[in-house]
Protein backbone atom coordinates (compact mmCIF):
# COMPACT_ATOMS: atom_id res chain seq x y z
CA UNK A 1 0.00 0.00 0.00
CA UNK A 2 1.49 3.33 -1.06
CA UNK A 3 0.39 6.88 -0.54
CA UNK A 4 1.85 9.41 -2.96
CA UNK A 5 2.08 12.86 -1.40
CA UNK A 6 3.79 16.20 -1.88
CA UNK A 7 5.64 18.07 0.83
CA UNK A 8 3.56 20.90 2.27
CA UNK A 9 0.31 19.55 0.82
CA UNK A 10 -2.57 20.16 3.23
CA UNK A 11 -4.75 17.61 1.41
CA UNK A 12 -2.02 15.02 1.92
CA UNK A 13 -1.83 15.73 5.65
CA UNK A 14 -5.62 15.50 5.97
CA UNK A 15 -5.63 12.25 3.98
CA UNK A 16 -3.12 10.67 6.37
CA UNK A 17 -5.18 11.81 9.37
CA UNK A 18 -8.37 10.37 7.90
CA UNK A 19 -6.68 7.11 6.93
CA UNK A 20 -5.30 6.81 10.45
CA UNK A 21 -8.74 7.40 11.94
CA UNK A 22 -10.22 4.81 9.56
CA UNK A 23 -7.66 2.10 10.36
CA UNK A 24 -4.58 2.99 12.39
CA UNK A 25 -3.13 -0.51 11.81
CA UNK A 26 -2.66 0.31 8.13
CA UNK A 27 0.05 2.85 8.94
CA UNK A 28 2.48 0.00 9.54
CA UNK A 29 1.79 -1.24 5.99
CA UNK A 30 1.68 2.17 4.36
CA UNK A 31 4.65 3.43 2.37
CA UNK A 32 4.50 7.20 2.03
CA UNK A 33 6.23 8.40 -1.13
CA UNK A 34 6.98 11.99 -2.07
CA UNK A 35 5.72 12.20 -5.65
CA UNK A 36 8.49 14.66 -6.52
CA UNK A 37 11.20 12.04 -5.82
CA UNK A 38 10.61 10.23 -9.11
CA UNK A 39 9.95 11.31 -12.69
CA UNK A 40 7.71 8.25 -13.05
CA UNK A 41 5.62 9.23 -10.02
CA UNK A 42 5.34 12.79 -11.30
CA UNK A 43 4.15 11.41 -14.65
CA UNK A 44 1.70 8.98 -13.03
CA UNK A 45 0.30 11.18 -10.25
CA UNK A 46 1.57 14.73 -10.89
CA UNK A 47 -1.01 17.06 -9.41
CA UNK A 48 -3.28 14.16 -8.40
CA UNK A 49 -1.99 13.90 -4.84
CA UNK A 50 -2.59 12.48 -2.41
CA UNK A 51 -3.08 9.19 -4.23
CA UNK A 52 -3.64 5.90 -2.40
CA UNK A 53 -2.47 2.86 -4.35
CA UNK A 54 -3.13 -0.67 -3.14
CA UNK A 55 -1.66 -3.64 -5.03
CA UNK A 56 -0.90 -1.37 -7.98
CA UNK A 57 -4.46 -0.06 -8.22
CA UNK A 58 -5.35 3.60 -7.65
CA UNK A 59 -8.02 3.44 -4.98
CA UNK A 60 -8.59 7.13 -4.27
CA UNK A 61 -6.98 10.49 -4.90
CA UNK A 62 -7.23 14.00 -3.48
CA UNK A 63 -9.55 12.96 -0.63
CA UNK A 64 -9.76 9.85 1.50
CA UNK A 65 -12.87 7.94 0.46
CA UNK A 66 -13.80 5.28 3.02
CA UNK A 67 -16.39 3.76 0.66
CA UNK A 68 -13.82 3.18 -2.08
CA UNK A 69 -11.27 1.84 0.40
CA UNK A 70 -13.87 -0.45 1.97
CA UNK A 71 -15.03 -1.71 -1.45
CA UNK A 72 -11.45 -2.43 -2.46
CA UNK A 73 -10.60 -4.18 0.79
CA UNK A 74 -13.50 -6.61 0.25
CA UNK A 75 -12.10 -7.75 -3.11
Steps between C-alpha positions, in 0.01 A plus 500: 500500500649833394390855552646753258523845656671834452685687771292783644175365355212561741282245318773241551519571873121477532499175301751342739294614800181356353669174403638470852156559649352241262756229580808589703645150442547582132771754581743215560431376145489841337797626301485877466673620184575859406374521142777746413771238570441319171434608142276194464291598803472856372381362165255257662360720778627855436242733648273210601629474856440358743451171318444171683617196305434147621647203311576727205144631476411866557233484767443869571661836437475851642268396785479189713189309396407234756241348264757442226755366748240271657384374158858428399585325825210257446640386164 
